[in-house]
Amino acid sequence: MRAYVGSFTSAGGRGVLAADVDTQTGALHITGASDAVTDPSYLTLAGGTLYAVSETDEGAAAAFDVTGAAPRPLGAPVPVGGAGPTHLCVASGHLLTANYSSGSVSVLALSEDGPPHAAVGLARHEGLGPVTDRQSAPHAHQVLPDPSGRWVTAVDLGTDSVRVYAVDATTGALRLHGETALRPGTGPRHLAFHPAGTHAYVLNELEPTLTVCRWDAAAGVLLPLGETPVLPEDATRPSYPSAVVVAPDGRFVWAAVRGDDSLAVLALDESGEKAALVTTVPCGGHWPRDLALDPTGRRLYAANERSGDVTWFDIDRGTGVPHRAGAVEAPAATCVTFG
């Protein structure tokens, strides 16, 4: 098993790192890195190719060959037509990016051998929220296909909403299918789907809460059901949740919380419609920007940006509580993905 770590080059990171994973202990062993992309804040692996966004004012995306010890760039980064891209995914045979600074979603065509080329679609979001210093404009933070593959969701922190798009597999054109409003001022950042494909869990950055939603894949409709805190009532530090993960068996949700520097453990009921905070545990470092589950579902990995490490945790299968098992140095770590 291999892992890939993004890191902010402008803050001393090495760019895109590759690591071998010890399947017995979960330990990461860094084998190489590439700084060919400036500030690769998010990575995704699809079809054997690793893709990265460059979170810069110009905004770009790039592809890497990962057959060797170090990621090898497959051509120069390609402009995405949006500023500050923070997330990306592959859907309907195209590469999509969520552009935070410009509040838009871009679609890039993919070459047969993997690398992206010209941007073929762009959807500009409109709207704002009540938190004036963070929500004076749209801020698309995540773009993610739903489990059915029919739709793409775009989470916008600036407009307190989740948009649902259809992507034309031939042309890459984006068609807005609908928009779900969440509670004003919550600042939704990321969502994750229940393995059954019937629910989605939206993690809010501006208020430390998780919004539980019902997902109708046939209709492409997201319906908010309620909110659950991801911190205990006595938490006092300013906190900014960042990433959310759902257990493969649908029993637990985990969330990374910056500021509090913790991982929240939430238990789901059998229906997936109710979440309850079980506990929080230290994230093993400072400012956990991303949280990832390994392919076995046995371990969680936190990318702790400001302490410059990736920490891994063994998960108690009965309680869902993560227990720290180790860490590896990764300055300015932004994200972790597996392949």
HUVENGI-V873879 format. One record per backbone hydrogen bond with DSSP energy under -0.5 kcal/mol. CO is the residue of the C=O (numbers start at 1). NH is the residue of the N-H. If there is no record, write none. Layout:
co: (CO & CO)
nh: (NH & NH)
This chain:
co: (1 & 2 & 3 & 4 & 5 & 6 & 6 & 7 & 7 & 8 & 8 & 9 & 14 & 15 & 15 & 16 & 17 & 18 & 18 & 19 & 20 & 20 & 21 & 22 & 27 & 28 & 29 & 32 & 34 & 37 & 39 & 39 & 42 & 44 & 46 & 48 & 49 & 50 & 51 & 52 & 53 & 53 & 53 & 54 & 54 & 54 & 56 & 59 & 59 & 60 & 61 & 62 & 63 & 64 & 65 & 71 & 72 & 73 & 78 & 83 & 83 & 84 & 87 & 89 & 91 & 93 & 94 & 94 & 95 & 96 & 97 & 97 & 98 & 98 & 98 & 99 & 99 & 99 & 103 & 104 & 105 & 106 & 107 & 107 & 108 & 109 & 111 & 115 & 118 & 121 & 122 & 123 & 123 & 130 & 131 & 131 & 135 & 139 & 142 & 144 & 146 & 151 & 152 & 153 & 154 & 154 & 155 & 155 & 155 & 156 & 156 & 160 & 161 & 162 & 163 & 164 & 164 & 165 & 166 & 166 & 167 & 168 & 173 & 175 & 178 & 179 & 180 & 183 & 186 & 186 & 187 & 190 & 192 & 194 & 198 & 199 & 200 & 200 & 201 & 201 & 202 & 202 & 203 & 203 & 207 & 208 & 209 & 210 & 210 & 211 & 212 & 212 & 213 & 214 & 214 & 215 & 216 & 216 & 221 & 222 & 223 & 226 & 228 & 232 & 240 & 243 & 245 & 247 & 251 & 252 & 253 & 254 & 255 & 256 & 256 & 257 & 257 & 258 & 258 & 261 & 262 & 263 & 264 & 264 & 265 & 265 & 266 & 267 & 269 & 274 & 276 & 279 & 281 & 286 & 286 & 287 & 287 & 290 & 292 & 294 & 298 & 299 & 300 & 301 & 301 & 302 & 302 & 303 & 303 & 303 & 304 & 304 & 304 & 305 & 308 & 309 & 310 & 311 & 312 & 312 & 313 & 314 & 315 & 316 & 321 & 323 & 326 & 328 & 330 & 332 & 335 & 337)
nh: (21 & 339 & 19 & 337 & 17 & 334 & 335 & 9 & 40 & 11 & 13 & 12 & 16 & 7 & 17 & 34 & 5 & 31 & 32 & 3 & 22 & 29 & 23 & 26 & 22 & 30 & 20 & 18 & 16 & 40 & 41 & 55 & 53 & 51 & 49 & 66 & 46 & 64 & 44 & 62 & 41 & 42 & 55 & 56 & 60 & 85 & 84 & 80 & 81 & 54 & 78 & 52 & 74 & 50 & 72 & 73 & 65 & 75 & 61 & 101 & 102 & 100 & 98 & 96 & 94 & 110 & 91 & 96 & 108 & 89 & 99 & 106 & 86 & 87 & 100 & 103 & 104 & 140 & 125 & 99 & 123 & 97 & 120 & 121 & 95 & 117 & 114 & 111 & 109 & 107 & 124 & 105 & 125 & 132 & 134 & 135 & 129 & 157 & 155 & 153 & 149 & 146 & 165 & 144 & 156 & 163 & 141 & 142 & 157 & 160 & 161 & 182 & 156 & 180 & 154 & 177 & 178 & 152 & 168 & 175 & 169 & 172 & 168 & 166 & 164 & 181 & 162 & 186 & 206 & 207 & 205 & 203 & 201 & 197 & 215 & 194 & 202 & 213 & 192 & 203 & 204 & 211 & 189 & 190 & 209 & 230 & 204 & 212 & 228 & 202 & 225 & 226 & 200 & 216 & 223 & 217 & 220 & 221 & 216 & 224 & 214 & 212 & 210 & 235 & 258 & 256 & 254 & 250 & 268 & 247 & 266 & 245 & 264 & 242 & 243 & 261 & 262 & 240 & 260 & 283 & 257 & 281 & 255 & 266 & 278 & 279 & 253 & 276 & 272 & 269 & 267 & 265 & 263 & 306 & 307 & 289 & 305 & 303 & 301 & 297 & 315 & 294 & 313 & 292 & 303 & 304 & 311 & 289 & 290 & 305 & 308 & 309 & 333 & 332 & 330 & 304 & 328 & 302 & 325 & 326 & 300 & 323 & 317 & 320 & 316 & 314 & 312 & 310 & 333 & 8 & 6 & 4)
